[in-house]
Structures are given as structure tokens and as C-alpha cells.
Amino acid sequence: MTRLLITLALVLASVLPAAAACVGRDLIAEMPKAERAAFDARLAAVPFAEGLIWRATRGRAVIHLIGTYHLDDPRHDALMARAAPLLDGAAALLVEAGPAEEAAVTRALADRPDLLFDTAGPTLPEALPAADWEALMTAMRARGVPAVIASRFRPWFVAAQLALPPCMAREAAKGRHGLDRRLVEVAVAAGIPVRPLEPWDTVFRLFEDVPATDAIALIRTALMMEGAAEDMSATLAAAYFDERPWAIWLFSQDRARATPGIDAADLERQVALTEDLLMARRNRAWIPVLLAEAEAGPVVAAFGALHLPGAAGVLALLEAEGFALTRLR
């Protein structure tokens, strides 16, 4: 999820009851040898599939790019030791959502509940089959959300809620921060300007174009995978700290395709929709921002690690703009 979606999810996570710590398993590490070799080969075919910290240079323009994980983890300490020094001499830190944007989200939600609640269309119990609504009520109760409130949520926000297992939501609600927030704190303390890569309402505007049927399908898929949520979270976090960000996206798709009951055609539409909305469109929109900021001096850009790799990723887009890319280890 994006930094903004994490922020939105935590609006409700802050009232969660105490929950057990996450105890998921790393499913990639448990793959049989041949299956793991095939997975790694598919991963190796993707541009910039590995690496979290990069330097992009074109003439005098320098951009340091840091792929982040938005939730707290003690393994961030080692990454911070490598990433924080890149802020020395930086003209700005660019992030998906800095303090000003998160404050804007909070104000907007107070003034416009319709951003998250649909008071005009059908309720979720009306839009979902009865069995799915029962499953959703169980999942939302585990996240501290009463059914009467969940019933009026916009479907895309429900999908965002389901992406965080209750155990992880509780930990995040305690105020523990991911790598991007840690970098923001260092920048603010050093007097380095923190600027956004996009307006605070970008995700709201993107989801306005999602047909209700597609949003409902996202919920149903998430519910079918709910039982494996902790294992998936542990697996994807492990892939991140192994500096294999595209493994997160690749394994998520593989796991969904292997989940009984998920319609293959529906799933492929959901994958394409998610990749376009939350990744490709935003990556393209960030490039002019990065280029303009780099003209004023060296900058550091920290954003979700899934935005780095792939043919439509930020690294490939910068390479197409003439930047030379170096992975920093």
C-alpha cells in the first residue's frame, strides 16, 4: 500500500483493541528448491528487480532514490545507517506524503466524511453476497471496526483495511514508523525541506475512476486470502529486507492465483488495475517532479519500494530520461 493508504488505514487502527503480535512465516523461504529457482529466474528477468538504494546521475543532476517499507520493523536500523547519510547536503527530501500531506488528509476526513463513506449508493451488505458480508464483518471486527460503520465504507477503503492484518495495524497505530517516516524526522531535524511527490488527494482521485464492481471484486479477493494475511505480511517484509522489492509483487500475484475460489479472469483485471492505479500512473507523474527538483541541487527521494523496479518503474523511467543508475549497497 502507499504511504497515504497506510495513513488512512491507521485512522481506524488507532482505536483497535490489543492484538497479538504478528507471527507469520516466510513462504518464499519455504518454497521447494525447484520452485524457488523458477521464481528467482522470473524475478531476474524484471528490470531493477533488486536493490533498495540507488543513485541516478545526469550531468550535474543527482537523485538518491530509496525504496521504503511503510511499517515499523527493527531491520530498518541497518537501512537507516546507509540511507540517512544521503541527506547530508541534500536540497530536499521528496516523499509520497510528508507531515503537511498527512495533516491535510486528517483535516479533509474531518470535513468530508464522504471521502471514505458512501451515503448514497448501496451498502456493502447489499453489494456483497451474504457469505462474503459475514466474512467481511468478521475481518473488520478483528480490526476494531463495527459492522454498522464498515457497511458504509467505500469499497476501495475496505480493501486497504484488509491489506493490513490486525496484528500489524495495532503495531503501526502505536506510532512506530517505517523507513520513510524515519527519514522525514532526520530531514526535519536537519532543516532539510520535505516536499511531496504528489498532492495529498492523489489516491482519492485515482480511486474515483474505479468501477464499483471492480472495487467489490478487490474485497472478495482480499477476503479469500484473509487466512494467510500474517504469512503474506511476513513473507513480503522478508522480501523487502532481502532487497528484492519486485518479489513482493510477483509473489502476491502467485499466491492469489493459487488461492481456491478466486476467479482467474477477475484476478487478472484486479492485478492490472492495481498496477496501473497505484504504481504506473503515479511513477509517470513523479518523473517531472524529480527532474525539476534535481535542477535545484541533489535530492533524496524516498517512496514505496514497489515503485522502483519494472519496465514502468521509476528507475527505468529515469534511465529513459538519460540518467545513469548505480545501486548503492
C-alpha positions in Angstrom: 0.0 0.0 0.0 1.0 3.6 -0.5 2.0 5.8 2.4 -1.4 7.6 2.2 -3.3 4.3 2.3 -1.4 3.3 5.4 -2.3 6.7 6.9 -6.0 6.1 6.1 -5.9 2.6 7.5 -4.4 3.9 10.7 -7.2 6.4 11.1 -9.2 3.4 12.3 -6.3 1.3 13.6 -5.8 3.9 16.4 -8.9 2.5 18.2 -8.0 -1.2 17.8 -8.1 -3.4 20.9 -4.9 -5.0 21.9 -3.9 -7.7 19.4 -1.3 -10.5 19.4 2.0 -9.9 17.7 2.4 -11.0 14.1 3.8 -14.5 13.8 3.7 -15.2 10.1 6.1 -17.4 8.2 8.3 -16.5 5.2 6.6 -18.5 2.5 9.2 -17.7 -0.2 11.9 -19.2 2.1 9.8 -22.4 2.4 9.5 -22.9 -1.3 10.8 -26.3 -2.6 14.2 -25.9 -4.3 12.9 -26.2 -7.9 10.0 -23.9 -7.4 12.3 -21.3 -5.7 14.7 -21.5 -8.6 11.9 -20.9 -11.1 10.6 -17.9 -9.1 14.1 -16.4 -8.9 14.5 -16.8 -12.6 11.3 -14.9 -13.3 12.4 -12.2 -10.9 15.8 -11.8 -12.6 14.0 -11.1 -15.9 12.5 -7.9 -14.4 14.4 -4.6 -14.8 15.8 -3.4 -11.5 14.1 -6.2 -9.6 16.7 -6.0 -6.7 18.1 -3.1 -4.7 16.6 -0.5 -2.4 19.1 2.4 -2.6 20.1 3.9 -5.9 22.0 6.9 -7.2 20.7 8.5 -10.5 23.0 11.0 -12.2 22.7 13.1 -15.4 25.2 15.8 -15.8 25.2 17.7 -12.6 21.8 16.4 -11.5 21.9 13.8 -8.7 18.9 12.0 -7.3 19.3 9.4 -4.5 16.4 7.0 -4.5 15.4 4.9 -1.5 12.7 2.3 -1.7 10.8 2.2 1.6 8.6 -0.1 3.6 5.9 2.0 5.3 5.6 0.0 8.5 7.9 -0.4 11.5 10.5 -3.2 11.7 13.7 -3.4 13.7 15.5 -4.3 10.4 15.1 -0.7 9.4 18.0 0.3 11.7 20.6 -1.2 9.2 18.9 0.6 6.3 18.8 3.9 8.1 22.5 3.6 8.7 23.0 3.6 4.9 20.2 5.9 3.9 20.4 8.8 6.4 23.9 10.0 5.3 22.5 10.6 1.8 20.6 13.5 3.3 23.8 15.3 4.0 23.9 18.2 1.6 20.6 17.4 0.0 18.5 20.3 -1.2 15.2 18.4 -0.3 13.7 15.1 0.7 10.9 14.1 -1.6 8.3 11.6 -0.2 4.8 10.3 -1.1 3.2 12.1 1.8 5.1 14.2 4.3 3.8 15.8 7.6 1.9 18.5 5.7 0.1 16.0 3.5 -0.8 13.7 6.3 -2.2 16.7 8.2 -4.2 17.6 5.1 -5.7 14.1 5.0 -6.7 14.3 8.6 -8.4 17.7 8.1 -10.1 16.5 4.9 -11.5 13.4 6.6 -13.0 15.6 9.4 -14.6 18.0 6.9 -15.6 15.5 4.2 -16.6 12.0 5.5 -17.8 11.2 2.0 -14.2 10.6 1.1 -14.4 7.3 2.9 -18.1 6.8 3.4 -20.7 6.2 0.6 -24.0 7.6 1.9 -25.8 7.4 -1.5 -25.1 4.1 -3.1 -25.8 0.6 -1.9 -24.3 -0.5 1.4 -21.7 -3.3 1.4 -24.2 -5.8 2.8 -26.4 -5.0 -0.2 -23.4 -5.2 -2.7 -21.9 -8.4 -1.4 -23.2 -11.9 -1.3 -24.4 -12.8 2.2 -21.5 -15.2 2.9 -19.0 -12.5 1.8 -20.6 -9.9 4.1 -20.4 -12.3 7.0 -16.7 -12.9 6.3 -16.1 -9.1 6.0 -17.8 -8.4 9.3 -15.5 -10.9 11.0 -12.4 -9.4 9.3 -13.4 -5.8 10.2 -14.3 -6.7 13.8 -10.8 -8.1 14.1 -9.6 -4.6 13.1 -11.9 -2.9 15.7 -14.4 -1.7 13.1 -18.2 -2.2 13.9 -20.3 -3.6 11.1 -22.6 -0.6 11.1 -19.6 1.6 10.2 -18.0 -0.8 7.8 -21.2 -1.2 5.9 -20.9 2.3 4.5 -17.2 2.4 3.7 -16.2 2.9 0.2 -15.2 -0.5 -1.2 -11.6 0.6 -2.1 -11.0 1.7 1.5 -12.2 -1.6 2.8 -9.7 -3.3 0.5 -7.0 -1.0 2.0 -8.1 -2.1 5.5 -7.9 -5.7 4.7 -4.3 -5.3 3.4 -3.2 -4.8 7.0 -3.5 -7.8 9.3 -4.9 -6.8 12.7 -1.6 -7.5 14.4 0.3 -5.2 12.1 -2.3 -2.5 12.3 -2.0 -2.4 16.0 1.7 -2.1 15.9 1.5 0.7 13.4 -1.1 2.5 15.5 1.4 2.7 18.4 3.2 5.4 16.4 6.1 3.2 15.3 7.4 4.3 11.9 8.6 2.9 8.6 11.7 4.0 6.8 10.1 6.9 5.0 8.9 8.5 8.3 12.3 7.9 9.9 13.9 9.8 7.0 11.4 12.6 7.3 12.3 13.0 11.0 16.0 13.2 10.2 15.4 15.8 7.4 13.2 18.0 9.6 15.7 17.9 12.4 18.4 18.9 10.0 16.3 21.7 8.4 16.1 20.0 5.0 12.8 20.8 3.2 10.4 17.9 2.9 8.3 18.0 -0.2 5.6 15.7 -1.7 5.9 13.8 -4.9 2.2 14.3 -5.4 -0.8 16.2 -4.0 -2.3 14.8 -0.8 -5.6 13.8 -2.5 -4.0 11.8 -5.4 -5.2 8.4 -4.2 -8.7 9.7 -3.6 -8.8 11.0 -7.2 -7.4 7.8 -8.6 -10.0 5.6 -7.0 -12.8 7.8 -8.2 -12.3 6.1 -11.6 -12.6 2.6 -10.2 -16.0 1.0 -11.1 -17.9 -0.3 -8.1 -17.8 -3.8 -9.5 -14.0 -3.8 -9.6 -13.8 -2.5 -6.0 -16.1 -5.2 -4.8 -14.0 -7.8 -6.5 -10.9 -6.5 -4.7 -12.7 -7.0 -1.4 -13.8 -10.5 -2.3 -10.2 -11.5 -3.3 -8.8 -10.0 -0.1 -11.3 -12.0 2.0 -10.3 -15.2 0.3 -6.7 -14.6 1.3 -7.5 -13.3 4.8 -6.5 -16.6 6.5 -3.0 -16.2 5.1 -2.6 -12.5 5.9 0.0 -12.8 8.6 2.1 -15.2 6.5 1.8 -12.9 3.5 2.9 -9.9 5.6 5.9 -11.8 7.0 6.8 -13.0 3.5 6.6 -9.7 1.8 8.5 -7.9 4.6 11.3 -10.5 4.3 11.4 -9.9 0.5 11.8 -6.2 1.2 14.7 -6.6 3.6 16.3 -9.0 1.3 16.3 -6.1 -1.2 14.1 -7.9 -3.7 11.2 -5.5 -4.0 9.7 -7.0 -7.1 9.4 -10.3 -5.3 6.7 -8.6 -3.3 4.5 -8.0 -6.3 5.4 -11.3 -8.0 4.7 -13.5 -5.0 1.5 -11.6 -4.2 0.2 -12.5 -7.7 1.3 -16.1 -7.5 -0.3 -16.5 -4.1 -3.6 -15.0 -5.2 -3.7 -17.2 -8.4 -3.2 -20.3 -6.2 -6.0 -19.4 -3.7 -9.1 -21.6 -4.2 -12.2 -19.8 -5.3 -10.6 -16.7 -6.9 -11.8 -16.3 -10.5 -8.7 -16.1 -12.8 -10.1 -13.5 -15.2 -11.3 -11.3 -12.3 -7.9 -11.6 -10.7 -6.0 -10.5 -13.8 -8.2 -7.5 -14.1 -7.5 -6.6 -10.5 -3.8 -7.0 -10.9 -3.8 -4.8 -14.0 -6.0 -2.2 -12.3 -3.8 -2.1 -9.1 -0.6 -1.9 -11.0 -1.9 0.9 -13.2 -3.5 3.0 -10.5 -1.1 2.7 -7.6 2.1 2.2 -9.4 2.5 3.0 -13.1 0.4 6.2 -13.2 2.0 7.6 -10.2 5.5 6.7 -11.3 5.0 8.6 -14.5 3.6 11.6 -12.7 6.6 11.7 -10.3 9.2 11.9 -13.0 8.7 15.6 -13.9 8.7 16.4 -10.1 12.0 14.5 -9.7 13.6 16.2 -12.7 12.5 19.7 -11.6 13.7 19.2 -8.0 17.1 17.8 -9.2 17.7 21.0 -11.1 17.9 22.9 -7.8 20.5 20.6 -6.3 21.0 17.0 -5.2 17.8 15.5 -3.8 16.8 12.4 -1.9 13.5 10.7 -2.9 12.0 8.0 -0.6 8.9 6.1 -1.6 7.4 2.7 -1.5 9.9 0.1 -2.8 7.5 -1.3 -5.4 7.8 2.0 -7.3 11.5 1.3 -8.1 11.5 -1.8 -10.3 9.9 -2.9 -13.5 9.7 -1.6 -17.0 7.3 1.1 -15.8 9.2 1.7 -12.6 10.8 5.0 -11.5 14.3 3.6 -12.2 13.5 2.6 -15.8 11.8 5.9 -16.4 14.8 7.8 -15.2 17.1 5.7 -17.3 14.9 6.6 -20.3 15.5 10.3 -19.4 19.2 9.8 -19.8 20.1 9.1 -16.1 22.9 6.7 -15.2 21.9 4.4 -12.4 24.1 2.9 -9.7 22.9 0.6 -7.0 24.3 1.5 -3.5 24.9 -1.4 -1.2 
